[in-house]
């Protein structure tokens, strides 16, 4: 049961953190209570001036947490999908906790979670490649 509670606390903290952060175009993420911009963390962007497959994930996640789904999808589809997946995990973990409380073993979710992880990875790579091809032909 402690694992389920840890999952719920962790998921809630991630969703809450994303809802508290602020995104300012084109690429600034701020801590609202300090009015401080977080540093750019993408090594490819900082060192080579090109986007990596994960560029835009954090901003997309934050936009989704603020309910700005269309902007989030435009920023990076995998970030939006990851946020939706985390939201869906909350009731799943509550269900797992109820199963444990009534004496039933928790159901395994490792296979679906691996498929989601693989899907997010493929989405990121396809998104990155399509952006590169689009910018190349402009």
PyMOL commands that set and color helices and strands:
alter all, ss='L'
color gray80, all
select helices_A, chain A and resi 2-20+43-48+57-65+69-75+77-101+110-136
alter helices_A, ss='H'
color red, helices_A
select strands_A, chain A and resi 22-24+28-31+36-37
alter strands_A, ss='S'
color yellow, strands_A
deselect
rebuild
show_as cartoon
